[in-house]
Amino acid sequence: MTDTVSVLFTVEAEASPGLLPRLLQPFAKRDLTTDHLVANRVGDTMRVELGMAEMPAEMVHLVAGNLGQVIGVIRVTEQRHTRLRAAA
């Protein structure tokens, strides 16, 4: 069986014009597409939620680490729920 997880990353960052594409890059370079993206600006900061219904479990920490390295990011949190996919 291959473990996948449903994951929601929440990112707090300084608001800047290039922030959203930079946050999508860790997904794109692993050929992943988010299922959920919500961004809200409050003053000088942004709160961005990026979620996937099924993400390979071994990639979660890699993506979280890359999100934390994006210029302007203050904090990254993740919520995940494990799913098991039966072997074919």
C-alpha positions as a Markdown table, in Angstrom:
| # | Residue | x | y | z |
|---|---|---|---|---|
| 1 | Met | 0.0 | 0.0 | 0.0 |
| 2 | Thr | 1.1 | 3.6 | -0.7 |
| 3 | Asp | 0.4 | 6.2 | 1.9 |
| 4 | Thr | -1.2 | 9.4 | 0.8 |
| 5 | Val | -2.5 | 12.2 | 3.0 |
| 6 | Ser | -5.0 | 14.9 | 2.8 |
| 7 | Val | -3.0 | 18.0 | 3.7 |
| 8 | Leu | -3.7 | 21.7 | 4.3 |
| 9 | Phe | -0.7 | 24.0 | 4.5 |
| 10 | Thr | -1.4 | 27.4 | 6.1 |
| 11 | Val | 1.2 | 30.1 | 5.4 |
| 12 | Glu | 1.5 | 33.5 | 7.0 |
| 13 | Ala | 3.8 | 35.9 | 5.0 |
| 14 | Glu | 4.6 | 39.4 | 4.2 |
| 15 | Ala | 2.3 | 40.7 | 1.5 |
| 16 | Ser | 4.1 | 41.1 | -1.8 |
| 17 | Pro | 3.2 | 40.9 | -5.5 |
| 18 | Gly | 5.2 | 37.7 | -6.2 |
| 19 | Leu | 4.2 | 35.8 | -3.1 |
| 20 | Leu | 1.6 | 33.5 | -4.6 |
| 21 | Pro | 3.6 | 32.1 | -7.5 |
| 22 | Arg | 6.5 | 31.5 | -5.2 |
| 23 | Leu | 4.3 | 29.5 | -2.9 |
| 24 | Leu | 3.0 | 27.3 | -5.8 |
| 25 | Gln | 6.6 | 26.5 | -6.9 |
| 26 | Pro | 7.3 | 23.7 | -4.4 |
| 27 | Phe | 4.2 | 21.9 | -5.7 |
| 28 | Ala | 4.9 | 22.5 | -9.4 |
| 29 | Lys | 8.5 | 21.3 | -9.2 |
| 30 | Arg | 7.1 | 17.9 | -7.9 |
| 31 | Asp | 4.4 | 17.8 | -10.5 |
| 32 | Leu | 1.7 | 18.4 | -7.9 |
| 33 | Thr | -1.4 | 20.6 | -8.4 |
| 34 | Thr | -3.2 | 22.0 | -5.4 |
| 35 | Asp | -6.9 | 21.3 | -4.9 |
| 36 | His | -7.5 | 24.3 | -2.7 |
| 37 | Leu | -6.0 | 27.8 | -2.7 |
| 38 | Val | -7.3 | 30.7 | -0.6 |
| 39 | Ala | -5.4 | 33.9 | 0.0 |
| 40 | Asn | -6.4 | 36.8 | 2.2 |
| 41 | Arg | -4.5 | 40.0 | 2.8 |
| 42 | Val | -4.8 | 41.7 | 6.2 |
| 43 | Gly | -2.7 | 44.9 | 6.3 |
| 44 | Asp | 0.9 | 44.0 | 5.5 |
| 45 | Thr | 0.5 | 40.2 | 5.8 |
| 46 | Met | -1.2 | 37.5 | 3.9 |
| 47 | Arg | -2.7 | 34.2 | 5.1 |
| 48 | Val | -2.6 | 31.6 | 2.3 |
| 49 | Glu | -4.1 | 28.1 | 2.5 |
| 50 | Leu | -2.9 | 25.5 | 0.0 |
| 51 | Gly | -4.5 | 22.0 | 0.2 |
| 52 | Met | -4.4 | 18.7 | -1.6 |
| 53 | Ala | -6.9 | 15.9 | -1.1 |
| 54 | Glu | -4.3 | 13.2 | -1.9 |
| 55 | Met | -0.6 | 14.0 | -1.6 |
| 56 | Pro | 2.2 | 11.3 | -1.3 |
| 57 | Ala | 3.0 | 11.2 | 2.4 |
| 58 | Glu | 6.8 | 11.3 | 1.8 |
| 59 | Met | 6.4 | 14.7 | 0.0 |
| 60 | Val | 4.6 | 16.6 | 2.8 |
| 61 | His | 7.8 | 17.5 | 4.8 |
| 62 | Leu | 9.6 | 18.5 | 1.6 |
| 63 | Val | 6.9 | 20.9 | 0.5 |
| 64 | Ala | 6.5 | 22.3 | 4.0 |
| 65 | Gly | 10.3 | 22.9 | 4.2 |
| 66 | Asn | 10.3 | 24.6 | 0.8 |
| 67 | Leu | 7.3 | 26.8 | 1.7 |
| 68 | Gly | 9.2 | 27.9 | 4.9 |
| 69 | Gln | 12.1 | 29.0 | 2.7 |
| 70 | Val | 10.1 | 31.3 | 0.5 |
| 71 | Ile | 11.1 | 34.9 | 0.9 |
| 72 | Gly | 8.7 | 36.7 | 3.2 |
| 73 | Val | 7.2 | 33.7 | 4.9 |
| 74 | Ile | 6.8 | 34.1 | 8.6 |
| 75 | Arg | 5.2 | 30.7 | 9.5 |
| 76 | Val | 4.0 | 27.5 | 7.9 |
| 77 | Thr | 1.7 | 25.0 | 9.6 |
| 78 | Glu | 0.2 | 21.8 | 8.2 |
| 79 | Gln | -2.8 | 19.7 | 9.0 |
| 80 | Arg | -2.9 | 16.2 | 7.6 |
| 81 | His | -5.1 | 13.2 | 7.6 |
| 82 | Thr | -3.6 | 9.8 | 6.5 |
| 83 | Arg | -5.2 | 7.7 | 3.8 |
| 84 | Leu | -4.2 | 4.3 | 2.7 |
| 85 | Arg | -4.4 | 3.4 | -1.0 |
| 86 | Ala | -4.8 | -0.4 | -1.7 |
| 87 | Ala | -2.1 | -1.9 | -3.9 |
| 88 | Ala | -3.3 | -2.7 | -7.4 |
